[in-house]
Amino acid sequence: MASKRIALMSALLLVLCLSASVETISAQTGSQYWVTVNPVTSSSILYGNVEKNWTIPFQALWSYGENSGQVIESAKLTIEVKTLDNTSIANITETTNSTGFVTLYYISSNPAVLTFTPTSLVTQDETLYNSSLFEDGQSVYGLQQNSLTVYWDTFDASLVSTNTDTQGVTAVSINVTYMMVPEEGLTIPDSSPEQVFPKIAHGRNVTINGVEAEETSVSGVYTANFSTWLPTTYMIVEVSQDGWLPAHIAFSFDHVSNSVMWMPALAILLVIFAGLVLFRLFKKTEDNTRFGNAGFPFIGGVLLALATFISLYWGAVGLDGTLSGFDWLWLAAFGLLSFGFGFAGSILSVMKRKQAVVIFAVCVPLLANVIAIKSALDGYQLAAPWLIIVPSFIISVLSGILISNADKHFKS
């Protein structure tokens, strides 16, 4: 009797197993429409620096069915951005292109760990795919995805000392700190205002204006000497380590010894231009009068020439900065172009020819001496030299006013 019961139970278990197998096979052979969204990067974890714009690409593909392996184009993909403590800070929706790609451009102003996770995808036929699975007859719908995590750590640098006593040479010492974000096992108390762990940056790759800096006996303090011939030193510090994008920190300060060399040259130039202006102001015109608008083209041309020499200086700053590591090649080109246009315009103005061309030439140094230099310095959070920018703006405006009000004295 017992053996019959055992045989009956065994047969029943066999039937149940076969039934489950048949159901599993039936479910697997049914149509399944999954979509997959993955980051297209070499690693699921990236490391970057604060204020560095990251390009974060994702691609959407059909995973099963007759379209398996094909890209999903013109679909609305939503990507959620979360912090290290799983707090959602943004939901970004973009449309996939013809190759199924969506590219996010993201920048963090503070050290942070951010995770980018695709959460939903809506195809052209308005079908919604997300993490929840649902069945429709023999079809199973759902979203498969992988996340991408970006660590935004950074380095910070501060000036310890500068030495500009030697003409043409700048000696500096800087303190480099590694601003480390909290990682697993490290926590910052809620009462602390700090968002990062400052840590001595020992043994890092540090360059100052393209010169490799040496670490002193004090850990984290680096020193370097580099050449400069401008009255103002523009210094860029680059700190990096293996696998990290370099961080850039810029400084500017007066170079005492170089200023001693530049001041006499500047004084001579100003005396020459002032002498030319005064000479024309007090020179009698053909109708035996002084201070008439007949002298406007000459004075306007002299002022324009002065503005072009200021542009030439900024072009030199851009060239020197480019050689030192700044992204200022455009400033160098614009400054030199402005000098060429402006100087040609000043000659035409003195010759009283082609007023329209001269007025256009006035605008170019105005842009270079105000907008271009302000933009270049703002890009590295450097202070604008208003004592140069404001006078150069006034000079260009006066030049334009004088030339514009001398119509009858210009020849076509």
Secondary structure, DSSP 4 states (H G I P E B T S, - for coil): -HHHHHHHHHHHHHHHHHHHHHHHHHHHHS-EEEEEEEE-SS-SEEEEETTPPEEEEEEEEE-SSTTTT-B--S-EEEEEEE-TT--EEEEEEEE--TTSEEEEEE--SS-EEEEEEEEEEE-TT--EEESS-EEETTEEEEEEE--EEEEEEEEEEEEEEEE--STTEEEEEEEEEEEEPP-TT----TT---SSEEEE-TT-EEEETTEEPEE-SSTTEEEEEEE--SSEEEEEEEEE-TTSPPEEEEEEEE-HHHHHHHHHHHHHHHHHHHHHHHHHHHS--TTS-SS-GGGHHHHHHHHHHHHHHHHHHHHHHHHHHHHHT-S-HHHHHHHHHHHHHHHHHHHHHHTTB-HHHHHHHHHHHHIIIIIIHHHHHHTTTPPP-HHHHHHHHHHHHHHHHHHHT-GGG-B-
